[in-house]
């Protein structure tokens, strides 16, 4: 059987050497990452929008890389970038940019977990957070990835790492990720340009209501699946 690329020694070394080399050999890279982490941790959408815009014509690429960075450095919030993208590029282009970059970030989280295992993943996240997600996977099984993206208060990045530690295949994870994050990305992008003043509180309320509705639907489907299996 052909050996998978992530099991090859050269790939394991390369995927670590590139980011580590960039961080330590180029002070501008490390400085930019620290600034990006600070801005995202503020959960300040105007600040994130201004930061991305400051790169001019490179703004889309910076936004793309920023989404990947927040995916790896869980639990930095992704929705801040999604809202900022909508305000900068319009909700359609912003949604496409946010969705595609989040997919790449999720795939990298999965790959890192699959290649290096739990001990390395705990350094990117925390041991306690990973244990909580373990319980989430035990409860929802194959639906965990799909449900996690619909919940704004569950770190989807940690779920991506955790998925790589399970027996879930990459393509199963990839499609569940794409389908699960699409509704939220579209809605977050659509309302992203309206996050000013009192509208911000209203929108966050609507997003929470949407997430809860999605969970109710997903939970109902899981319950039906379990009972259908029991009748077989």
N, C-alpha and C positions, 0 to 999 in steps of 0.2 A: 504493500500500500504506500502511495506517495506521501512523503512527510510534509505536513502543513508548514507554511512559511514561518509561523510564529514559534515553531519548535526548533527552527534552525538557529545555531549559536550566533552566526553573524547578524541575524535579524535582532536577536535579544540584545546584543552589544550595541548595535547601531541605534536602536530606538531610545537608548539611554544616553549614548555619547553625544548625539546631535543636540538635544535640549540642554544638557549639562555644559557642553562646550560653548554653546551660544551664551549661556548665562554667565559663565566665569570668564570667558575670553573677551566679551564685549560689554563693558560697563553700561553702555547706553541701553542694552537689552535688559539687564538686571534692574536698572533704574526705571525703565518703562513698565516692567512687570510689577514692581513695588507700587508705582503710582496707580496702575490699573487696579490692583488689588484693593488699594485704599479707596478709590472712587467707587468701586462696586460694593465694598463693605458699607459705604455711607448710605446705600439704597436711595440715592438722589438722582432722579431721572434727568433733570436739567443739567446736572454736573456731568453725567455720563454722555449726554448728547453733545455738550460742549467739548468734552475730551475727544470724542470721535471726530467731530467736525474740525478740530484743530489740526488734523492731518491732511486736510484739503482733499486732493484727488485720490489720496490713498485711504480715505475714510472707509470705503466698503471693505477693503482688505484688512484694515485694522479692526473693524467690527467683527469680521470673520474670525480673525485670530483671537480676538478678545473673548468670543463665545467659546472657542476651543479651550482657552486658558481657564475660564471659569469652570468649564466641565472637569478639567483635570484637578483644579484647586478647589474641590468641594469643601464647604458648601456655599461658595459665593453665589449670589442670586443671578439667574439667567434672565428673569423677566425684565430687569432693569435695562439690559441690552436690547431686548425685544421691543420695549416701549420706545427706547431711544432710536432704534432703527426705523420705526414707523414714523416718528417725528421728523427724521432726516430725509428718508428716501421715499416716503409715502407708504401706505399700509400694504399695498400689494408687493412692491419690490422689497419692502422691509420684512414682510412675512417670508418671502422666498429666501432672503439672506439669512434671517434668523433660523428658519427651519433647516436649511442645508448645512449651516455651520454647526448647529446643535447636533445634527446627525453625525458629522465627522467627529465631534467631541465625544459623543456617546460611544462610537465605534472604538475610539482610542482608549476610553476607560475600560471597555470590555476587553480589548486586546491586552492592556497592561495587566489586568487581573488574571487573564488566562495564561499569560506568559510568566509572570513573576509570583503569582500566588497571594495569599492573604496577608502575609507579613509586610509585603511592600505596599499593598492597598491600604493597610492601616496607617501608613505614613502619609498617604495622600488625604485620608479622611480621619476618622478616629475609631478606636476599637468599640466604644459604646454605640456610636452611630451605626457602625456596621452590624452590630448585634441586633439593633432594632430593625434593620432592614432584613436580617436573616429571618426574624419573626414574621415580617411582612411577606416574604417569599413562602414561608411555611403555611401561612394563612391563605394566600391567594394563588399559589402555584404558578401555572403558566400565564395567569392573568396579571401577575404582579407588575410586570413592566408596563402593560397598558394602563392599569389603574394609577400607577405612580405618576405618570405624566399628566393625568387629569387632576391631580391633587396639588394645589399651589404650596401646601405646607409639608410636602414630602420631597426630600432632596432627590431629584431624578438622577443626578450625577452619581450619588452613592449607590442608587439602585443599579445604574449601569455597571459600576465596579462589581457589585454583588452578583449580577447576572453572569459575569465572567468567571465567578468562582463556583457556579452551579454547572449542571450538565446541559444547560440550555445551549443549543447550537447557535452559531453566529447569525445565520440568516433568519432564524426564528426570532432572535432578539432584535435584529435590524428592522424587520417588517413590523413587529409590535411597537418598536420605538417610533418608526415613521408614522404609523397610523395613530398611535397614542398621543403624539405631540402635535399633530396637525390641527385638530380643532382648537386647542388652547392657543397655538401660535397665531392662527387666523384671528381669533377673538381678541387676543392681547394686542395684536398689531392694529386691528381696526379701531380699538379705543385708545391706542397709544398716544395719538395726537391730541386727545382731549384731557389729558391728565394735568389740569391746572385748577387751582383753587378748590372749591367745594366739590367740583366734579370728580376729583381724585378719590374722595371718600366714597362717593356713589359708585364709581367704577370698580373699586376694590370690593365693595359689597356685591356687585353683580358677578364679579369673577368668582367669588367664594360660592355664591348661589349656583353658578354654572358648574363648579367643581363638585359640589355636593350632589347636584342632580345627576352628573355623570357617574358618580360613585354608586348612587342608588340603582341606576340602570345596569351598571357592570355587576354589582352585587346580586341583583335579581337574575342576571344571566348565569352567574356562577352557581347560584342556588338551583336553577333549572337544570344545569349541566350535571350537577351532583345527583339530583333526584332521577334524572334520565338514566344516568349510569347505574344507579341502584335498582332500577326496574329491569335492566338488561339481565 
